[in-house]
């Protein structure tokens, strides 16, 4: 319970008296004994200032002293009589009355140390009581989190303790828990930093969510502990999600690469809610980031989707009836917070395990077309080759194109760019020259260099196909 000036005045052992009229409901934070003419540098507000008025021998000095302590927003003035002054000076009382500062008369028989000790004991008692209460509140929140209801129970307990609505919001704008259930939250404003006070929640030094609490009416100092508990729960969820993704990713990898058959894949994917009788579509996404793999693993799950990590890509198996475009946009927006060049491919809807595999090939081929969201296209033989992990196209591509890369690096050349433009233009020298803004003879000379360095003729269809596949495969790295 907060110590107030009225409590000090009411203690019979001190024998204090209110000198004049004044409100005595101010909270007392500490005592400050001073005989300085200007004690302001040593006051921080809320103190009960004790003085005998030793240096206050004139009415003007008495008024100045009162004005100065009022400026620091002290709780009250305790004036000791019987030493310098027989009674509280009239100028002190007049100035205090004008400035609404309560003055307590301290009799000669009551030493200042007695008042100081009384205030100190009560303040420390209050602090100890609050500390014990805070420990109880900490225990309540921890038990709520471990009750089996997780984050929802934690936020519900926090709401009841602080007497204000509370919520956890992830970075994608999804409300993970809120109490009371009917509370409305301006999600977009919160994410933009313009809504109710939001405290960031971090996992492994990365902000993953916000804890929001509307103007706590009590126990506001409990919020930091609640933030740490929310962080622990989200870290646990991430670890659980990462484990599930590794398991699902292994099954999908085995399915895609043909190391397990459809019956075995169906049995192993059933615990993830993926049924062979349903139609599913796949999303395949990747992001260019230094810690891209960790970002993919820690990405929040999509509602209505099983997610997994395969190589450097995040896979999402959509449930029947889910809108693939909307899910792709949510995935792109989330990954876009962690890196550049976000690429998302959308596969078609197919039933069965082989349909799941085919949707993956479509989504993977679409993802390789460039940044942004790419819809599936009819799969070509070349696209199927590029999507297959069983064929070492990347290694072959590096070997085929190595002479051109080494030449370009040594001579600041443009043989690779010329080869790509030449194949895109179906062998039109004029179109390549216009695209690269060079002379046609320059294009012809570069084509001769490409043929000499690679040992392949751009006039032969088989060699053109091989060089095109090499360029396409190298673009996936």
N, C-alpha and C positions, 0 to 999 in steps of 0.2 A: 504494500500500500504506500502511495506517495506521501512523503513527509511534507506537511504544510506549516505555514507560519502559525496557524491557529493551534497546531499540536505543540509547538514550542511554548506558546503563551499559556496553554492549558496545563502544562506539567506543574504540579504543586511543589515539587522539590526545587524548582528554579525561582519561583516567586516573582515572575515577570509581570509587568502591567502595561497595558496598551495606553500610551500617552497620546491623548486626543482621539479623534475619529479616524477610521481607516479600515479598508478591507484586509482581511488576514487569511485569505484562501490561496495565496501564492505558494507554489511549490518551492521548498528550500533544498538547494543542491549541495551546499557546503557552508562553512563559516569562514569569514575573513576578518581577522583582527588587525586594525590599522590605526595609526595616529598621524599618517601622512596627510598633508593638505590636499594632495591629488593622488588618490589610490588607483586611478583608472588603469594604469598599465598592468596592474596586478589583479584585475577583476575580469571575469569572463561571462558573468551573468548568472542569476539564480542564487547568489550568495546572500547570507544574512551577515551584514557588515556590523562589526562590534567596535565601538570606539568610546573613549572617555572624553573626547573633545579637547585633548591636551593642547593642540595648536590652534584651537578655534576660540580665540579670546574676544573676537569682535563679531558683531551681527553680520557684517559682510562676509567674513571668513566662514561663519556658520552656514550662511545661505549658499556660498560657493561649494562647500563640501557636499551639501545635500544635492545640489544640481549635478555635481560630477558623478556621484554614485548612481543617481537616477539615470544618467546617460548610459550607464553600463547595464541597465535593466536588472538591478539587484532585487532580491525578494523583500528585503526590509532593512531597517536600521535599528540596531540595538545600542542604546546609549547608557553607559555606565555612570551612575551618579554617586556623589559622596567623595570624589577625588578632586577633579578639576572644577566640576560644577555640582552645586547642591541639588539642582533639578535640571531637567532637560531644558536648554535655552529656548526662550520664546521664538527667536529668529529661526532656529532649527525646526520647531514645530510649525511655524507659519509657512516656511518654504516647503516642508514636507506635505503639509495640507494642500498647498497649491498644486504640487506635483503628484499628489495621491500616493505618497510613499508612507507606508505604515511605520510607526516608531514604537519600539518596545523599550520601556524603562527598566533598566537592570539595577537592582538595589546593590548597595555596597557589600552586603553579605554574600552575594552570589558572584564568585569569580568567573571571569570569562571562560576559563578552561572547563568549567562545569557545563556552560552552554555549548561550547565547542564539542565536548565529549558526548553530550546528549544528541546533538545533530549527527555526529559521526557514527554513533552506535545505531541510530535509527536508519541512516542512509545505507550503512553496511548491511543491516538487517534486511532492508528492502532489496538490496542488490543480491544478497544470498537467497532470499525468497524467490526473486525473479530467476536466478540461476537454477534453483531447484525446479521451478516451474518449467523453465526452458528444457531441462533434461527430460522431464515428464513428457513434454510436447514432442521432443526428438524421438523418444521411445514410442509414442503414439504413432508418429509418421512411419517409423521403421517397421512397427508391427503391422500397420496397414499395408505397406508395400509387400511384406512377406506373407500376407494372409491368403494368398492364392488368387486374389483379384487384381494384384499388380498396380499399374499406374492409376486405374480408375479409383481404387480404394485410397491411394495416397492423396490424390487431388481432392477427393471427397472429405478426407480428414483435415486437409489443409484449409478447405473452405469453412469447415465448422470451427476450427481453432481461431483463424484470423477474422472470421465474421465478414468475409467478402468473397465474391465469386472468383474462382481460379480455373486456369486452363493451361494445357500444354499444346503447343502448335509446332508442327515440323516446318522445315524450310519450303516445302511444296504447298503450304497452306492447308494441310490436313490437320484437323483437330484430333489429337490422340486421346485426350481425356478432358472432361470439363465437369464442373460442379458449381451450382445446381445444373441438372440436365437441360433445363429450358433456357439457360443463359445464352444471350446472343453476343457475338463478338465480331468486331469489324476487322476481319482477317486481313484484308488488303492493306488497311491502314497500319495494322500491327507490323506486317512484313516491311512496310515502307518506313517504319519508325515514327508514325504519327498517331498511333493508337494508345491504349492504356499502357502503363509501365510494363515493359517486357524485359525479363532478365535472360540473357543467353545461356543455353545449356550446352556444354562442350563434352565431346568424347574424343580422347586422344588429341587434345588441343585443337579440335575442329568443332565449330558451332554446328549443331545438328537440329536444335529446336529452341523454343522460347517458352519460359514459364511466365504466364501473365496473371496478375492478381490486382483486382480493382480496389484501390484505396483501403488497405487493411485497417480495420477499426481497432485491432489489438494484435499483439504478438508479431509485429512486422519484422522483428529480428529473427523470426523463424524461417523467413523466405530463403536466405542463403543455404540453410541446411536442406530445405526442400529441393532446391536446385541441385545440390549434390546427389540426393536420392534419385531424382529424375534422371540425372546423368548415369547413375549406376544401372537403373532399369533399362535405359536406352542402349547402354553398352552391352548389357546382357542380351537384349533383343538382337543387336547387331551380330553378336557372336553366334547366337542361335540361327539367325538368318544366314550367316556366312556358312555355317555347317550344312544347313539344308541346301544352300545353293551349290556347295561342293558335291553333295551327294546327287542332286538332280543333274548337275552339270556332267558328272561322270556317266550317268545313265544316258543322257542325251548325246554325249560324245561317242559312247559305244554304239548307240543307235545310228547316228549320222555316219560313222565310219564303217558300219556294217559288221562290227565285232560281236554283236548279239542280234538274235532274230526278234521278230515282232512279238511272239509270245512272251519271251523273257523280258523284253522292254516293257510290255504291258504290265507284267507282274511287278516290276521294280518301280514303275511310275505311278502305280495305283495309290500308294501312300501319299503322294503329292496331289491327289484329286484329278489326275489325268486319266480319263477312261478311253479305251480304244473305240468304244461305240459312239463317242461324241466327236463333233468337228472342232478342230483347234486351228488357230493361226499363230505363227511365230513372229516376234519382233527381234531383230538383231541390231544391237547398237554398240558403238564404241566412241571414245573421246580421247583427244590428244592432250594428255596431261602427264607431268613427271611421275605422279603417283596414280596413274590411270587405273591400274589393276585394283588398288585399294579403294579408289572412288567407286568402281563398279561393284565391288563386293559390299561396300557399305551403303549403296544406294537403297532408298526406302522401297519396300515392295509396292507393286501396283495392285490396286484393288481388282480382284477378279483375275489374277494372273499368278502363275508359278514362275519365279525367276531363277536363273542359273548363270554361272560364269563359265564360258568355254573359250580357252585361249585368251585373247585380248578383247573379247566381246561379251556383252551382257545379253542374255537370251530371256525373252518373256513369252511364255506359253499362255495365250489368252483363252479364257473360258468361253463356251458357246454363248452367243448373243452379245458379247462385248464389242464396243466400237473400236476397231483397230486404229483408226486415225486419231481419235481422242487419246488413246493410250500412248501412241507414238509421240504425240505433242507433249504429254506430261513427262515422258521419259526424256525427250530432247530438252525441255525446259530445266529439268533437274540436273542433267549432266552438263548443261551449259553453264551452270554456276561453278563448275570445277575445272573447266578447260575449254579450249577452242576446238574447232573442226569436229563438232558432234555430228555423227552420221547414224541414221536410223533407217533400217530397211524393213518393209512390211511384206510378209509372206501371205499366201492364200489360205483359205479355209478348207481343210481336208479331214476326213475321218480316218481312223486307224493309225497304227504306228508308222507305216510307210508314208501315209499322208503327212504325218508330223515331220518325217525326214524331208519330204519334198518341199514342205512349207519353209523349212530351214534353208534349203538351197536357194529358194526364191528370195527369201529375206536377205540372205548373205550376199547374193549377187546384187540385189537392189542397194544394199548398204555400201557396196564398193563403188557406186557411181559418183559419189561426192558428198559434200556436207549437206546437212538438212535431212528432211524426211523424203524417202524415195519409195514409191509404190512398186509392187512387183511387176515384172514384165514376163512375157512368155519365155520360159527357159530355153536357151540354145545349148547346143553341144559344147560350145566353148565356155559358156557360163557354168555348165555342169562341171567341166574340167577345173575351172578356176575355183569353184566352191568345194571341190573334193579335197579332203586332207590326205587321201591315200596316194595322190599323185604329187611328187615333189616339184611342183611347177616353180615355186619361188627359187629353189636352188638351181634349177635348170635355167631360169630366166637370168639369174645373176651371172651364170657361166656364159650364156650367149651374149649378153650385153656388156660383159666386163671390158672388152677391147674399146668399145665406144666410150664407156665411163672413164677409163684411164686416159684416153686421148683428150676428151673434153677437159679433164682435170689438169692435164699437162699443158694444154694449149689454149685454155679458156674457150674451147670450141663449143659448137652447137649441133653435134652430130645426132645426139639422142632426140633433141627437139625437132631436127629436120626429119629424122626417121618417123617420128610420131605424126608429124604434119603430112608427110608423104603417104603414109598408110591411110590416114584419115581422108586424104584427098583422092584416094584410089589411084595414086600414081601420077597425078596431074602436076607437072613441073610448074606450069603457070600459076595454078592455085597455091602451091607451096610458096613460090616466090612472092606472091601478093600477100599471103598470110604472114610470112617472116620478114617482109619488106627488104628483100635482097634481089639481086639479078638472077635471071634464069640460069645463066651459066654457073653461078655460084651454087645453085641447087644441084645442077648436074654434077659438079665437081664433088660436092659433099656426098651424093649418092654413090659415086665411084669409090670414095674413101670408105663409106659404110660397107660396101660389097667386099672391098679388099680386106678390111679389118675383120669382118665377121666370117668371110669365106662363103657368103650366101648371096644369091642373085635376087634382086628385087623384081626381076622380070619373071621369075618362076613362082607359081601359085603356092607350092609347098613351102618354099622359103619365106614367102610373105606371111603365110599363116603362122609359121614358127616364130618369126620376129614379132608379129602382132600379139601372140600369146605371151611372149616374153615380156613385152611392154605392159600388157594388162596384168600379168602376175606380179611384176615388180611394183606396180602402182598400189598393190595391196599392202606392201610393207610399211 
